[in-house]
C-alpha cells in the first residue's frame, strides 16, 4: 500500500528536524565537565542526553497541521514550519543542558 503524500511530507519534515537537531549535537559532550569522569563516560552521557533531547524537541514542536502537503519543500517555505524548527532547536538546547546538569556536569572546559 503506498504512503499518502501528506504522510510522506510529514515524515520528511520530521526527518529534517531530527537531522537538524543531530547536527547541533555532534560535540560528544565537550564543554561539560564533571570531576572523576573520563571522556568515554562523558560521551556516553552526552549521547543519552542528546537522544532524550531529540525526542523531547520533536514531541514539543512537531505540528503536522502546519504542513500544507502541497509542496515537498513545505518546511522551507512555510513560515510557521520555520518557527517550528527554531523552537525545536531551542527546546533541544534547553533539554540537553538540563539533562547534563542532572547527570552532575557543569558547563565549562573541554
N, C-alpha and C positions, 0 to 999 in steps of 0.2 A: 504494500500500500504506500503510495507516495506521500511525502510530508507536505502539508499545505504551505503555501508561500508565506503566509503571516507567521506561521510557526518557525519556518526557516529563517526569516528575518529576525525574529526574537532570539532564536538560538545564536545567530551570527552576532547580534548585538551583545548578548551575554558573553560570548567568547571574546569579543573585542574588549569588553570591560574587564574580564578576568586577565586577558593578556596585558592590558594596560597596567593593572594592579601588580601583576607579576614583574613587569619592567621596573616598577617603583621599588620592588622588593628584592633586589639582586645583591645586596651587600653582605649577606650571611651574618648579620648582627654587628658588623663593625660600627664603632661609635657607642657601643653599650659595654659597660664594664661591671664586673662582679668579682669580688675577692675569691681566690681559690678555684676559679673556673678556667679550664683550658679552652683554646679556640674551637676544638671539636664540639664540646658541650654547648658553648655559646652559639655555634652554628646550628646545632640541633634544636636548641630552644628558639632561636630566631626562625627556623623553618616552621616549627609548630605554630608560633605566633603569626607568621605570615599566612599559613593555611587558614587559621581561625579568622584572621583579619579579612582575608579574601571572601570567606563565606559570609561574614558579618556585613561587609560593604555591599556585596551583591544582594543580600536579602533586604538590606535597609534602603537601597536606592533603586533597585530594578523596578521599573514601572512600564510594563509592556503596552499599556494604553497610550503611551507617548509615541509609540512607533506607528506610523500610518500604514505600513505594509505596502505602500505604493512604490517604494524605491529601495534598491539593495543598499544604498548608502544613506539610509534614514538616520543613522547615528551621526553622520557628518553634517546633514542639512537641517535636522530638526533642532531648534534652539533648546527645547526642553530636554532632549536627549543629551545635548551638550552639558546642560545643567546637571543631569544625572551623573555624567562622567566626573564632573568637578566635585559633586557631593560624594561620590564613591571614593575618589582619591582622598578627600579629607576624612571620611569615615574610616578608611583603611589606615591612614596615618595615626589617627587618634587611637583606634583599637590596638594597633600594633604596639604603640608606645605604652599603653595601659597594660597590655599583656607582658611586655618585657619587664616593666616595673613590678608586676605581680610575681614574676619569677625572681625578683630580687636584684635586677640590673638597674644601673643608673646611667644616664646619658653622659657621654664624655669619653675621651681616649679613643683608642683603636683596638 
